[in-house]
Amino acid sequence: MGGMTTSPGTHSTRAERTTFTKKSHACVRLEKDGRTLVVDPGGFSEEDAALGADAILVTHEHPDHFDEGRLRAALEDRPDAEIWTLRSVADRISAAFPGRVHTVGHGDTFTAAGFDVQVHGELHAVIHPDIPRITNVGYLVDGSVFHPGDALTVPDHPVETLMLPVMAPWNKISEVIDYVREVKPRRAYDIHDALLTDLARPIYDNQIGALGGAEHLRLTPGESAAL
């Protein structure tokens, strides 16, 4: 796709003012009223993925979601930028930026860069029974857009746009399809896709699109959509 891709609008005027830009892997940027919220600018995403952000959300500590260098660069670039994340990440960066790194957990609500955010979930998906599970939180933004991090968390709230972790060491396509069915979003955009080769993408598109029960969409890194 080239340039701005516009998906069917929602009934919320707030959501209609939001632009979603896909960055590499699990990182997304949401822009509204001149302010920018970035989720999971990790080591698989672009070096400048978090630069210019007014607020940053991090779902968990794995390096493809949390990159300390990218977070430090973003906070140094914009002195009023702030981060919301779970304790395992906050403990690694909060000392350098007093008062700007906030610890959150399941059930918390807050406002970041003008976006209303609800926190859902507690644990990372199981990778293997021998690997201890770490904490992971998902973020529901403006009651409409949900980024689950590395889990198949179903928020207790309707979701218009689901950021869908499509390919990971901890999931398989049947689980991805069932997750879309359970969340019942209006549309699902692929994220967590750095491990998915171009050869395999049509298989995922066809199966998730045909069986998930929601509009299944993909943007290449740098492309945007109006939500």
Protein Blocks (a to p, Z undefined) as FASTA:
>chain_A
ZZjadddddfbfklmmpccdddehjbccddeehiacdehiafkbcfklmgoiabdcdfbf
bfklbcfklmmmmmmmmmmbccdddfklmmmmmmmmghiaccddehiacdeehiacdded
jbdcdfbfklccdddddddehhlaccebjadddcfbdcfbdcddfbdfkbcfklmmmmmm
mnopabdcdehkllpcfklmmmmmmmmmmmnopacddddehiacdZZ
